[in-house]
Amino acid sequence: MFKKVFSTVLLLSTLSLAEDTETCKFYPVKKMEPLYYGQFLIDRVEYTNKDNLNYEITTWYGGDYRRVWVEIEGEHNTKNNEGSVEKLDILYGKLITAFWDIRGGVGYTGTYGDIAKDRTMLVLGLKGLAPYWFEVDTNIRLTNKGEVYGDFEAEYDLLFTQRLILQPRIDTTFSFSEIPEIGIGSGINNIEISFRLRYEFKREFAPYVGFSYTKLFGKTKDYAEQAGEDTSYFSTFIGLRMWF
């Protein structure tokens, strides 16, 4: 009997509290407004021993789950005023796991100088942190002429101190199509392995020195030979990394 009375009182008390909660004005809870923020990162701007000015810039704006990205990467030869825009991507990204974004949008690649060649494209890719804190960025690209190729890059920060950091990095492109207009052959096109040793005077400001080794393969190698370009080479450089 006592258990039944206790259960009845407890049920009535719960219903009463629920009604009071609906009409309670003492502790109003407002829905939190979404937060939007961004970053402008000059990941690398460097001058090489081959008189090339290489650059890579990434900027994004959005929240924790959705962002708009703009990424630019290319090189400019200071002697002959020729160069290439390896990629200029405008992408929309959505967080799909704790460390990975899926991104899609439009892109552009091209060269300028005596002979200008270019492609516009659709881009679909992944960007995030792989196990052991390797930062990975990979994309598949469908050009306006129906060709399909992709790119992959991975890098890792090895801290000697809190300010002195060595960054190994690997870049490669691969293609399912031959695109002679922009010097891309089918299969694996190239592999570039580089090392950058930077000193962070501030987290936002870090000069560095480094070197890289690049090797071309297959038809891409043939296209470079026809153009009188090197097919494997070492480069040394000095550069700057900064962000806002």
Protein Blocks (a to p, Z undefined) as FASTA:
>chain_A
ZZmmmmmmmmmmmmmmmmmmmmpcklccdddddddddddddfbacddfkopacdddddde
ddfkbccdddddddddfklopacdfbacddddddfbfkbccdddddddddedjbccdddd
dddddddddehhiacdddddddfkopacddddddddddfblmbccdddddddddfbdcfk
nopaehjfbdcddddddddfbfkbccdddddddddehjllmmmmmnopafbdcddddddd
ddZZ
